[in-house]
Amino acid sequence: MKVFDLVCEHGHVFEGWFDSTEAFESQQSGGMVECPMCGNARVTRKLSAPRLNLSSAPSEAPSGQPSPQKLQQMWMQMARHIRENTEDVGERFAEEARRIHYQEAPARGIRGVATPQESESLADEGIEVFSFPMPQAGKEPLQ
């Protein structure tokens, strides 16, 4: 099994596991390798040293802050959690949020799409919402 450090054209860094270098190249040329953050298929291998599993990878940058890779991992975990624990109401988000707030619909976690004006109107009514950009990979089953 080969583990490659990959990067999409938007600079998102991630790992890919392949049976061989040829398998990676075949999948890449077939457009089957996509960035898990944004779904971009323009992915290249980063130069990397051989992987030695002597200890766990650093999860913090020297400043004590999480590394960019750790932040991406945390963001993807949050996206998965939101997807798995909320109902997608799509374009009806503002309407459904109001129905829940005014107890016209069962209380539950929802996600969907709202315009900035709709979000502002909801906030004016005391309905708390937040924006969380869902990665393309977070919209599909993850392996």
PyMOL CGO cylinders between C-alpha atoms (Angstrom):
from pymol import cmd
from pymol.cgo import CYLINDER

trace = [
    CYLINDER, 0.00, 0.00, 0.00, 1.35, 3.42, -0.98, 0.3, 1, 1, 1, 1, 1, 1,
    CYLINDER, 1.35, 3.42, -0.98, 0.43, 6.56, 0.94, 0.3, 1, 1, 1, 1, 1, 1,
    CYLINDER, 0.43, 6.56, 0.94, 0.90, 9.77, -1.02, 0.3, 1, 1, 1, 1, 1, 1,
    CYLINDER, 0.90, 9.77, -1.02, 0.70, 13.35, 0.15, 0.3, 1, 1, 1, 1, 1, 1,
    CYLINDER, 0.70, 13.35, 0.15, -1.59, 15.08, -2.34, 0.3, 1, 1, 1, 1, 1, 1,
    CYLINDER, -1.59, 15.08, -2.34, -2.62, 18.68, -2.95, 0.3, 1, 1, 1, 1, 1, 1,
    CYLINDER, -2.62, 18.68, -2.95, -5.43, 20.14, -5.04, 0.3, 1, 1, 1, 1, 1, 1,
    CYLINDER, -5.43, 20.14, -5.04, -5.11, 23.31, -7.11, 0.3, 1, 1, 1, 1, 1, 1,
    CYLINDER, -5.11, 23.31, -7.11, -6.70, 25.25, -4.20, 0.3, 1, 1, 1, 1, 1, 1,
    CYLINDER, -6.70, 25.25, -4.20, -3.89, 24.21, -1.83, 0.3, 1, 1, 1, 1, 1, 1,
    CYLINDER, -3.89, 24.21, -1.83, -5.80, 21.67, 0.26, 0.3, 1, 1, 1, 1, 1, 1,
    CYLINDER, -5.80, 21.67, 0.26, -3.37, 19.00, 1.43, 0.3, 1, 1, 1, 1, 1, 1,
    CYLINDER, -3.37, 19.00, 1.43, -4.54, 15.43, 2.08, 0.3, 1, 1, 1, 1, 1, 1,
    CYLINDER, -4.54, 15.43, 2.08, -3.41, 11.81, 1.96, 0.3, 1, 1, 1, 1, 1, 1,
    CYLINDER, -3.41, 11.81, 1.96, -4.29, 9.22, -0.64, 0.3, 1, 1, 1, 1, 1, 1,
    CYLINDER, -4.29, 9.22, -0.64, -3.84, 5.47, -0.25, 0.3, 1, 1, 1, 1, 1, 1,
    CYLINDER, -3.84, 5.47, -0.25, -3.20, 3.41, -3.38, 0.3, 1, 1, 1, 1, 1, 1,
    CYLINDER, -3.20, 3.41, -3.38, -2.14, -0.12, -4.22, 0.3, 1, 1, 1, 1, 1, 1,
    CYLINDER, -2.14, -0.12, -4.22, 0.78, 1.22, -6.26, 0.3, 1, 1, 1, 1, 1, 1,
    CYLINDER, 0.78, 1.22, -6.26, 2.14, 4.29, -7.99, 0.3, 1, 1, 1, 1, 1, 1,
    CYLINDER, 2.14, 4.29, -7.99, 0.58, 3.00, -11.21, 0.3, 1, 1, 1, 1, 1, 1,
    CYLINDER, 0.58, 3.00, -11.21, -2.82, 2.72, -9.50, 0.3, 1, 1, 1, 1, 1, 1,
    CYLINDER, -2.82, 2.72, -9.50, -2.56, 6.36, -8.39, 0.3, 1, 1, 1, 1, 1, 1,
    CYLINDER, -2.56, 6.36, -8.39, -1.54, 7.52, -11.87, 0.3, 1, 1, 1, 1, 1, 1,
    CYLINDER, -1.54, 7.52, -11.87, -4.35, 5.54, -13.49, 0.3, 1, 1, 1, 1, 1, 1,
    CYLINDER, -4.35, 5.54, -13.49, -6.97, 6.91, -11.10, 0.3, 1, 1, 1, 1, 1, 1,
    CYLINDER, -6.97, 6.91, -11.10, -5.61, 10.43, -11.40, 0.3, 1, 1, 1, 1, 1, 1,
    CYLINDER, -5.61, 10.43, -11.40, -5.67, 10.38, -15.21, 0.3, 1, 1, 1, 1, 1, 1,
    CYLINDER, -5.67, 10.38, -15.21, -9.23, 9.01, -15.07, 0.3, 1, 1, 1, 1, 1, 1,
    CYLINDER, -9.23, 9.01, -15.07, -10.36, 11.93, -12.88, 0.3, 1, 1, 1, 1, 1, 1,
    CYLINDER, -10.36, 11.93, -12.88, -11.10, 9.61, -9.98, 0.3, 1, 1, 1, 1, 1, 1,
    CYLINDER, -11.10, 9.61, -9.98, -8.88, 11.35, -7.41, 0.3, 1, 1, 1, 1, 1, 1,
    CYLINDER, -8.88, 11.35, -7.41, -10.64, 14.32, -5.83, 0.3, 1, 1, 1, 1, 1, 1,
    CYLINDER, -10.64, 14.32, -5.83, -9.90, 16.68, -2.97, 0.3, 1, 1, 1, 1, 1, 1,
    CYLINDER, -9.90, 16.68, -2.97, -12.02, 15.71, 0.05, 0.3, 1, 1, 1, 1, 1, 1,
    CYLINDER, -12.02, 15.71, 0.05, -12.32, 19.38, 1.01, 0.3, 1, 1, 1, 1, 1, 1,
    CYLINDER, -12.32, 19.38, 1.01, -13.60, 20.95, -2.21, 0.3, 1, 1, 1, 1, 1, 1,
    CYLINDER, -13.60, 20.95, -2.21, -14.11, 18.10, -4.68, 0.3, 1, 1, 1, 1, 1, 1,
    CYLINDER, -14.11, 18.10, -4.68, -11.50, 19.47, -7.09, 0.3, 1, 1, 1, 1, 1, 1,
    CYLINDER, -11.50, 19.47, -7.09, -10.03, 16.80, -9.37, 0.3, 1, 1, 1, 1, 1, 1,
    CYLINDER, -10.03, 16.80, -9.37, -6.87, 18.75, -10.27, 0.3, 1, 1, 1, 1, 1, 1,
    CYLINDER, -6.87, 18.75, -10.27, -4.73, 16.89, -7.76, 0.3, 1, 1, 1, 1, 1, 1,
    CYLINDER, -4.73, 16.89, -7.76, -0.96, 16.44, -7.75, 0.3, 1, 1, 1, 1, 1, 1,
    CYLINDER, -0.96, 16.44, -7.75, 1.47, 14.52, -5.58, 0.3, 1, 1, 1, 1, 1, 1,
    CYLINDER, 1.47, 14.52, -5.58, 3.60, 16.51, -3.21, 0.3, 1, 1, 1, 1, 1, 1,
    CYLINDER, 3.60, 16.51, -3.21, 7.24, 15.66, -2.81, 0.3, 1, 1, 1, 1, 1, 1,
    CYLINDER, 7.24, 15.66, -2.81, 7.51, 13.57, 0.30, 0.3, 1, 1, 1, 1, 1, 1,
    CYLINDER, 7.51, 13.57, 0.30, 9.95, 11.43, 2.18, 0.3, 1, 1, 1, 1, 1, 1,
    CYLINDER, 9.95, 11.43, 2.18, 9.23, 7.74, 2.70, 0.3, 1, 1, 1, 1, 1, 1,
    CYLINDER, 9.23, 7.74, 2.70, 6.69, 7.18, 5.47, 0.3, 1, 1, 1, 1, 1, 1,
    CYLINDER, 6.69, 7.18, 5.47, 8.14, 5.62, 8.59, 0.3, 1, 1, 1, 1, 1, 1,
    CYLINDER, 8.14, 5.62, 8.59, 5.60, 4.80, 11.28, 0.3, 1, 1, 1, 1, 1, 1,
    CYLINDER, 5.60, 4.80, 11.28, 7.91, 5.43, 14.20, 0.3, 1, 1, 1, 1, 1, 1,
    CYLINDER, 7.91, 5.43, 14.20, 5.55, 7.76, 16.05, 0.3, 1, 1, 1, 1, 1, 1,
    CYLINDER, 5.55, 7.76, 16.05, 2.33, 9.62, 15.48, 0.3, 1, 1, 1, 1, 1, 1,
    CYLINDER, 2.33, 9.62, 15.48, 2.34, 12.56, 13.10, 0.3, 1, 1, 1, 1, 1, 1,
    CYLINDER, 2.34, 12.56, 13.10, 2.55, 15.99, 14.74, 0.3, 1, 1, 1, 1, 1, 1,
    CYLINDER, 2.55, 15.99, 14.74, -0.90, 17.41, 15.31, 0.3, 1, 1, 1, 1, 1, 1,
    CYLINDER, -0.90, 17.41, 15.31, 0.34, 20.83, 16.34, 0.3, 1, 1, 1, 1, 1, 1,
    CYLINDER, 0.34, 20.83, 16.34, 2.47, 23.41, 14.64, 0.3, 1, 1, 1, 1, 1, 1,
    CYLINDER, 2.47, 23.41, 14.64, 5.56, 24.66, 16.52, 0.3, 1, 1, 1, 1, 1, 1,
    CYLINDER, 5.56, 24.66, 16.52, 3.47, 27.62, 17.79, 0.3, 1, 1, 1, 1, 1, 1,
    CYLINDER, 3.47, 27.62, 17.79, 1.21, 25.23, 19.71, 0.3, 1, 1, 1, 1, 1, 1,
    CYLINDER, 1.21, 25.23, 19.71, -1.60, 25.81, 17.21, 0.3, 1, 1, 1, 1, 1, 1,
    CYLINDER, -1.60, 25.81, 17.21, -3.08, 22.88, 15.27, 0.3, 1, 1, 1, 1, 1, 1,
    CYLINDER, -3.08, 22.88, 15.27, -1.31, 22.22, 11.97, 0.3, 1, 1, 1, 1, 1, 1,
    CYLINDER, -1.31, 22.22, 11.97, -3.18, 23.03, 8.72, 0.3, 1, 1, 1, 1, 1, 1,
    CYLINDER, -3.18, 23.03, 8.72, -3.67, 19.28, 8.18, 0.3, 1, 1, 1, 1, 1, 1,
    CYLINDER, -3.67, 19.28, 8.18, -5.15, 18.91, 11.69, 0.3, 1, 1, 1, 1, 1, 1,
    CYLINDER, -5.15, 18.91, 11.69, -7.48, 21.87, 11.07, 0.3, 1, 1, 1, 1, 1, 1,
    CYLINDER, -7.48, 21.87, 11.07, -8.66, 20.31, 7.81, 0.3, 1, 1, 1, 1, 1, 1,
    CYLINDER, -8.66, 20.31, 7.81, -9.24, 17.01, 9.61, 0.3, 1, 1, 1, 1, 1, 1,
    CYLINDER, -9.24, 17.01, 9.61, -11.24, 18.76, 12.34, 0.3, 1, 1, 1, 1, 1, 1,
    CYLINDER, -11.24, 18.76, 12.34, -13.30, 20.64, 9.72, 0.3, 1, 1, 1, 1, 1, 1,
    CYLINDER, -13.30, 20.64, 9.72, -14.13, 17.41, 7.90, 0.3, 1, 1, 1, 1, 1, 1,
    CYLINDER, -14.13, 17.41, 7.90, -15.11, 15.74, 11.19, 0.3, 1, 1, 1, 1, 1, 1,
    CYLINDER, -15.11, 15.74, 11.19, -17.44, 18.64, 11.95, 0.3, 1, 1, 1, 1, 1, 1,
    CYLINDER, -17.44, 18.64, 11.95, -18.95, 18.42, 8.43, 0.3, 1, 1, 1, 1, 1, 1,
    CYLINDER, -18.95, 18.42, 8.43, -19.58, 14.69, 8.91, 0.3, 1, 1, 1, 1, 1, 1,
    CYLINDER, -19.58, 14.69, 8.91, -21.14, 15.28, 12.32, 0.3, 1, 1, 1, 1, 1, 1,
    CYLINDER, -21.14, 15.28, 12.32, -23.47, 17.96, 10.95, 0.3, 1, 1, 1, 1, 1, 1,
    CYLINDER, -23.47, 17.96, 10.95, -24.47, 15.80, 7.99, 0.3, 1, 1, 1, 1, 1, 1,
    CYLINDER, -24.47, 15.80, 7.99, -25.14, 12.75, 10.15, 0.3, 1, 1, 1, 1, 1, 1,
    CYLINDER, -25.14, 12.75, 10.15, -27.08, 14.60, 12.87, 0.3, 1, 1, 1, 1, 1, 1,
    CYLINDER, -27.08, 14.60, 12.87, -29.25, 17.07, 10.95, 0.3, 1, 1, 1, 1, 1, 1,
    CYLINDER, -29.25, 17.07, 10.95, -32.00, 16.97, 8.36, 0.3, 1, 1, 1, 1, 1, 1,
    CYLINDER, -32.00, 16.97, 8.36, -31.30, 18.62, 4.99, 0.3, 1, 1, 1, 1, 1, 1,
    CYLINDER, -31.30, 18.62, 4.99, -34.24, 20.92, 4.23, 0.3, 1, 1, 1, 1, 1, 1,
    CYLINDER, -34.24, 20.92, 4.23, -32.50, 22.61, 1.29, 0.3, 1, 1, 1, 1, 1, 1,
    CYLINDER, -32.50, 22.61, 1.29, -33.98, 25.89, 0.08, 0.3, 1, 1, 1, 1, 1, 1,
    CYLINDER, -33.98, 25.89, 0.08, -36.73, 25.69, 2.73, 0.3, 1, 1, 1, 1, 1, 1,
    CYLINDER, -36.73, 25.69, 2.73, -34.23, 26.39, 5.52, 0.3, 1, 1, 1, 1, 1, 1,
    CYLINDER, -34.23, 26.39, 5.52, -35.58, 29.80, 6.67, 0.3, 1, 1, 1, 1, 1, 1,
    CYLINDER, -35.58, 29.80, 6.67, -39.19, 28.61, 6.52, 0.3, 1, 1, 1, 1, 1, 1,
    CYLINDER, -39.19, 28.61, 6.52, -38.45, 25.41, 8.46, 0.3, 1, 1, 1, 1, 1, 1,
    CYLINDER, -38.45, 25.41, 8.46, -36.30, 27.23, 11.05, 0.3, 1, 1, 1, 1, 1, 1,
    CYLINDER, -36.30, 27.23, 11.05, -39.24, 29.55, 11.74, 0.3, 1, 1, 1, 1, 1, 1,
    CYLINDER, -39.24, 29.55, 11.74, -41.66, 26.62, 12.01, 0.3, 1, 1, 1, 1, 1, 1,
    CYLINDER, -41.66, 26.62, 12.01, -39.38, 24.95, 14.58, 0.3, 1, 1, 1, 1, 1, 1,
    CYLINDER, -39.38, 24.95, 14.58, -38.82, 28.20, 16.49, 0.3, 1, 1, 1, 1, 1, 1,
    CYLINDER, -38.82, 28.20, 16.49, -42.55, 28.93, 16.73, 0.3, 1, 1, 1, 1, 1, 1,
    CYLINDER, -42.55, 28.93, 16.73, -43.26, 25.27, 17.65, 0.3, 1, 1, 1, 1, 1, 1,
    CYLINDER, -43.26, 25.27, 17.65, -45.21, 24.60, 14.46, 0.3, 1, 1, 1, 1, 1, 1,
    CYLINDER, -45.21, 24.60, 14.46, -42.87, 21.71, 13.62, 0.3, 1, 1, 1, 1, 1, 1,
    CYLINDER, -42.87, 21.71, 13.62, -40.96, 19.18, 15.76, 0.3, 1, 1, 1, 1, 1, 1,
    CYLINDER, -40.96, 19.18, 15.76, -37.71, 20.45, 17.27, 0.3, 1, 1, 1, 1, 1, 1,
    CYLINDER, -37.71, 20.45, 17.27, -34.72, 18.96, 15.45, 0.3, 1, 1, 1, 1, 1, 1,
    CYLINDER, -34.72, 18.96, 15.45, -31.39, 19.93, 13.91, 0.3, 1, 1, 1, 1, 1, 1,
    CYLINDER, -31.39, 19.93, 13.91, -31.70, 21.12, 10.32, 0.3, 1, 1, 1, 1, 1, 1,
    CYLINDER, -31.70, 21.12, 10.32, -29.34, 22.31, 7.61, 0.3, 1, 1, 1, 1, 1, 1,
    CYLINDER, -29.34, 22.31, 7.61, -29.98, 23.94, 4.28, 0.3, 1, 1, 1, 1, 1, 1,
    CYLINDER, -29.98, 23.94, 4.28, -29.53, 27.09, 2.25, 0.3, 1, 1, 1, 1, 1, 1,
    CYLINDER, -29.53, 27.09, 2.25, -30.49, 30.64, 3.19, 0.3, 1, 1, 1, 1, 1, 1,
    CYLINDER, -30.49, 30.64, 3.19, -29.69, 34.00, 1.63, 0.3, 1, 1, 1, 1, 1, 1,
    CYLINDER, -29.69, 34.00, 1.63, -27.85, 36.59, 3.73, 0.3, 1, 1, 1, 1, 1, 1,
    CYLINDER, -27.85, 36.59, 3.73, -31.14, 38.50, 3.99, 0.3, 1, 1, 1, 1, 1, 1,
    CYLINDER, -31.14, 38.50, 3.99, -32.98, 35.41, 5.25, 0.3, 1, 1, 1, 1, 1, 1,
    CYLINDER, -32.98, 35.41, 5.25, -30.25, 34.76, 7.83, 0.3, 1, 1, 1, 1, 1, 1,
    CYLINDER, -30.25, 34.76, 7.83, -30.43, 38.37, 9.02, 0.3, 1, 1, 1, 1, 1, 1,
    CYLINDER, -30.43, 38.37, 9.02, -34.22, 38.19, 9.27, 0.3, 1, 1, 1, 1, 1, 1,
    CYLINDER, -34.22, 38.19, 9.27, -33.98, 34.96, 11.29, 0.3, 1, 1, 1, 1, 1, 1,
    CYLINDER, -33.98, 34.96, 11.29, -31.49, 36.60, 13.66, 0.3, 1, 1, 1, 1, 1, 1,
    CYLINDER, -31.49, 36.60, 13.66, -33.83, 39.59, 14.08, 0.3, 1, 1, 1, 1, 1, 1,
    CYLINDER, -33.83, 39.59, 14.08, -36.54, 37.13, 15.19, 0.3, 1, 1, 1, 1, 1, 1,
    CYLINDER, -36.54, 37.13, 15.19, -34.19, 35.58, 17.75, 0.3, 1, 1, 1, 1, 1, 1,
    CYLINDER, -34.19, 35.58, 17.75, -33.59, 32.42, 15.72, 0.3, 1, 1, 1, 1, 1, 1,
    CYLINDER, -33.59, 32.42, 15.72, -29.94, 31.42, 15.99, 0.3, 1, 1, 1, 1, 1, 1,
    CYLINDER, -29.94, 31.42, 15.99, -28.32, 30.08, 12.81, 0.3, 1, 1, 1, 1, 1, 1,
    CYLINDER, -28.32, 30.08, 12.81, -24.74, 29.76, 11.62, 0.3, 1, 1, 1, 1, 1, 1,
    CYLINDER, -24.74, 29.76, 11.62, -23.10, 29.30, 8.28, 0.3, 1, 1, 1, 1, 1, 1,
    CYLINDER, -23.10, 29.30, 8.28, -20.89, 26.27, 7.73, 0.3, 1, 1, 1, 1, 1, 1,
    CYLINDER, -20.89, 26.27, 7.73, -19.57, 25.60, 4.23, 0.3, 1, 1, 1, 1, 1, 1,
    CYLINDER, -19.57, 25.60, 4.23, -20.03, 21.89, 3.55, 0.3, 1, 1, 1, 1, 1, 1,
    CYLINDER, -20.03, 21.89, 3.55, -17.22, 20.27, 1.54, 0.3, 1, 1, 1, 1, 1, 1,
    CYLINDER, -17.22, 20.27, 1.54, -18.31, 18.36, -1.54, 0.3, 1, 1, 1, 1, 1, 1,
    CYLINDER, -18.31, 18.36, -1.54, -16.99, 15.18, 0.06, 0.3, 1, 1, 1, 1, 1, 1,
    CYLINDER, -16.99, 15.18, 0.06, -19.18, 15.85, 3.07, 0.3, 1, 1, 1, 1, 1, 1,
    CYLINDER, -19.18, 15.85, 3.07, -22.28, 15.59, 0.90, 0.3, 1, 1, 1, 1, 1, 1,
    CYLINDER, -22.28, 15.59, 0.90, -21.63, 11.99, -0.09, 0.3, 1, 1, 1, 1, 1, 1,
    CYLINDER, -21.63, 11.99, -0.09, -20.96, 8.76, 1.81, 0.3, 1, 1, 1, 1, 1, 1,
    CYLINDER, -20.96, 8.76, 1.81, -17.40, 8.72, 3.11, 0.3, 1, 1, 1, 1, 1, 1,
    CYLINDER, -17.40, 8.72, 3.11, -15.24, 5.64, 3.28, 0.3, 1, 1, 1, 1, 1, 1,
]
cmd.load_cgo(trace, "trace")
